Every structure is written in C-alpha cells, then in structure tokens.
Amino acid sequence: MTRDAGSSDLLRRVPLFQEMTPALLGELARRLRPVRFRAGHAIFHAGDEGSMLYIVIEGAVKIFIPSTDGREVLLAILRTGDVFGEMSLLDDEPRSASATTLDDTEMVSLRRNDFQEVLNRYPDACRAIVSVLVRRLRQTNQSIQDAYILDVPGRLARRLLVLADEHGIPADAGIEIDLRVSQQDLASMIGASRVAVNKQLQAWRQQGIVEVRRQRVTILDPIALEKAFTVAE
C-alpha cells in the first residue's frame, strides 16, 4: 500500500471526511504532514490562532477548556483515529479549547490553506462537511439537554456508556474503557464534583455495575447504567 493510499484510508475513518469521494480524499492525503509530540506537550491553547487540523495515529490527547480559577473542563480524550482542531479549517476564529498530549503521541496534520484549496476544486465536498457539522450540533444539543435534565448519576452513566462505545474493549467481566481516566476527569466531563463522582462509582461498584482499578473503569452491567439515565429522563 502506498503512503497516499494509507493516508486516504486514515481520512476515510474520520467523520469529517467520511462522505467525501476517493478523488477528494486522495487530494487531501497528499497534503498530510506527520508530527510527533512528547507526553504533556501543549499542542495549542484556547485563544490561540487556529490554522491546522490533527488526526491521532498513536497516543492520547485531552481536549479541555481552562477556567479562570485554574480548573479544567474536560471535553474529550482522543485516541487513534480521532480528529481535533477541525473548526480551524472552516473559519479564522481563535481556538475554542486547549489540547495537550497525555502520552507520547504520533499524528498527522492538515493546514487550512491546503484544505480550502482542495475544497475550491471540489465544491460538492461542502455538502459532506455540512452533514457532519449538523450531526455534531445534535450531539452538542444532547449534552446541553443532559446538563439540564439528568442528575449526577444519570450524566455519569451516559458518559461512561459513550466512553465505552468509543474506547471500549471486551474484558472477562464486561467492557473495559481503554483509557486512563481519573475521577476528576470524569467530574470535569459531566460538570460535577470529584466527591460526587467518587460516591456514585463506589455505589455502583458495590452493586456490581462497574469496577474501577488504577484509573481504568470496566462496565460490568451496561443495562443498569442505561436505566440510571432513562429513569432520570
């Protein structure tokens, strides 16, 4: 397999590019550039000028919003095949969040100028972009709805199931979330305190619903977690 073919396959797995034609993917693939960062490297900060998209090949990246009191609102933890910084390809606005590597991380990058040059040659690709952005807007609306409707157990249950869907691997007892995620990380994701998250996880552990070891969560009873937010709704 050629480098461009491999890059096209990588782009095809990225939601932003899934509906694009092979010709368009090939044009974009030729413009990808490899980049590597050590663990703990700040890729960009909220407010920085944005001009580049990144796709994770290996490693992990956290996306977060820093607050004025020094805490973080954790938006996502990204792994292989995940993409971030894509909004910078579509407008000239500053970065809306910060990105930092959690592990030594290998990625490829795509510059805004290269992306927009390709779009100008393939106008139909704009429809594919709009379709993806609409889906993301629906996901954002769901998160806002959760914040207003669900209590802490409901929000935590929903988040764990989403993480399991995105990063879950089969385990002897259930589904292990293949991420090192602390209780503070989970609290930041759902807008709750670490104490509240710890209390709920311990309750679920005693009920045989989850298992928590060394910042690894294994879901033992996904049906019980589904009931946690279904009842709250």
KANOR-V446397 format. One line per field, one symbol per residue. ss: DSSP state (a for helix, b for strand, c for the rest). Layout:
ss: ???
This chain:
ss: ccaaaaaaaaaaccaaaccccaaaaaaaacccbbbbbccccbbbccccbccbbbbbbbccbbbbbbcccccbbbbbbbccccbbcaaaaccccbcccbbbbcccbbbbbbbaaaaaaaaaacccaaaaaaaaaaaaaaaaaaaaaaaaaccaaaaaaaaaaaaaaaabbbccccbbbcccccaaaaaaaacccaaaaaaaaaaaaacccbbbbccbbbbccaaaaaaaaaaac
